[in-house]
């Protein structure tokens, strides 16, 4: 499959995402500069972590207006897979591709730590390699990772099973102590209603090899690859023979 990783001014983890996809997963990556007007036919777009545009105004607020985001919004609207990691999650919320917002951590301090998150739903193209309730270990590094939403929206997210990852302790319990940034309902990652756009604050690209502490994040990239491959296979099978 073909992956696209976007680089904004201030992106820090674009190279790490490329390293995970190319070096560990073994797939080719097209690097997409924020000023580009084309996604060059990729099957999945990754918006990486970092501090796009220096987080001026607020994280993701300026990146949302980059030329490449027009194509990303069109791609997502057509059913294309989009993954936002950390700052990428913030950008997706600013662009209206995901509901809610990411605001300053309740501690009002930058957090760099290893957290455990629970897979809440494995019926998405991003989580099919996991089992529901599986506990993953991934790093976080952010100053504005507290997910908030209006009460009605929060209820809808839960009812529609759009909460994909939740902060938990090592036993899989969603406790206050396991919540690193004060996110409502311990939310670590969500999807849109169509389930083709996912954003999460933890960094799966930094958790793809046991040598660096965890390979929990690799399942996310493998899930996407399998989903795209299976969809391509079904499309080929639907074409009448002889054409």
PyMOL commands that set and color helices and strands:
alter all, ss='L'
color gray80, all
select helices_A, chain A and resi 14-25+52-55+63-65+67-77+87-94+151-159+184-186+204-206+210-212+218-238
alter helices_A, ss='H'
color red, helices_A
select strands_A, chain A and resi 3-7+29-33+44-47+81-85+101-103+111-119+135-142+146-148+163-168+187-191+197-200
alter strands_A, ss='S'
color yellow, strands_A
deselect
rebuild
show_as cartoon
